Amino acid sequence: MSVTVPRSDLADVIMERLTTTYPRAADPERAAQAMAYMKNIAPFLGLPSPLRRQLSREVLAGTPRPDEADCTAIALRCLQLPEREYAYFAVDYLRRHVRRCSSGFLPIARHLVTTDPWWDTVDALAAHVVGGLVAADPGLRTEMDAWIGDEDMWVARTALLHQLRYKDATDTERLFAYCLRQAGHPDFFVRKAIGWCLREYAKTDPDAVRDFVERERGRLSPLSVREALKNL
């Protein structure tokens, strides 16, 4: 997908601060450890999460609330930088300001999901950004219906996880249908996501999840079943 970074004065200010503040605290030894742990998905600066969040607060101090163009510019510019912590900053920023974005932001969210994808960015984007967009505009459910069948496993995982925080607002029929749609997927991350979204929904309706798993046990993978029933 080709995307255009919109002009944003706010993004200019934040990116200038960010690319000055984060590198000052870089730790090469931690960076090497993080890169190995994350299967070499990207280079790292080596910022532990508490320090990174503290630095992010310093970067954002005194800045105004963004509009959608600002969110788009900041997220896309962060993902153009190689070190993974910049992607984390983008995800955190979008989580905080997803209500400032319209349903038209969904293609940008998909671009973020599919850019150097791994669970560390995809899962937060799924539950807090894509999930927030769909909650605000239920018309986007049809997009999720397309995403669940996508050849890109991270897009399918996003569809599975987008209702993760919905609780009583969960579309149970869709949740279960999505799980069955990908029940035979060969990849660990999709099978794990099936179990995870079921386990999370079980906190709201344990009987529904238990009944679904027992009914469809023959179609679900052992991993998905084990994860789904972990707390039941």
C-alpha positions, 0 to 999 in steps of 0.5 A: 500500500502506498501512503502519503504523509500529510503535512503537519506542524505538530508532527514536525515538533513531536518528531524533532523532540522524539528523535533528539530525546530517544537516542540520548538514552540509547543503550547498545547492550540492551538494544542487542538483547531486545533485537535478539528477543524480538527475532531480529524484526528491527534494530532497537535503541535499547530503551526499557518500557518505563524509561521509554514512557517517561521520555515520551511524556517529556516529548509530548509535554505541552503539545496540543491534542492532534487531529487525524492528519497529525495522527497519520503524519506522526505514525507514518513518520515513526514507522519510517525510522528503523528503531523499533521504539519509534513504532512503539511511540506511534502505537502508544500515541494512536491508542491515546488519540484514536477517538480523534480519527475517523473510519477513514483512518482504517487503511492507515491502520492496516498499513501500520499492521503490515509494516514490519509486523510482529506481535509487539505492535500488531496486538496493540493496534488490533485491540486499541486502534482498529478495535476503537475505530470499529467500535466508533463506526460499526459499518467497519465490521464489513471490513473486518469480515474481509480482514479475517480471510486475508492472506496476510496472517497479521491482518487476520490476527488483527480481525480476531483481536479487534474485539478484545476489549469490547466485553458486553459489546462483543459481537459474539456471532462474529467472534465465533465465526472468525475463530472457525474461519481461521481454526485450521490456520497453520501459523502459531500466531493465528491459532494463539489469537483464537484462544486469546480472544476466546479466553478474554471473552470468557471473562464476560460470558464463560458459559458461551465460550465453554459451550462454543469450545465443546461444540467445535473442539474437533475444528479448533486446534489444541493450542486454541482450546487450551488457551480458550479454557485456561481460566475456566 
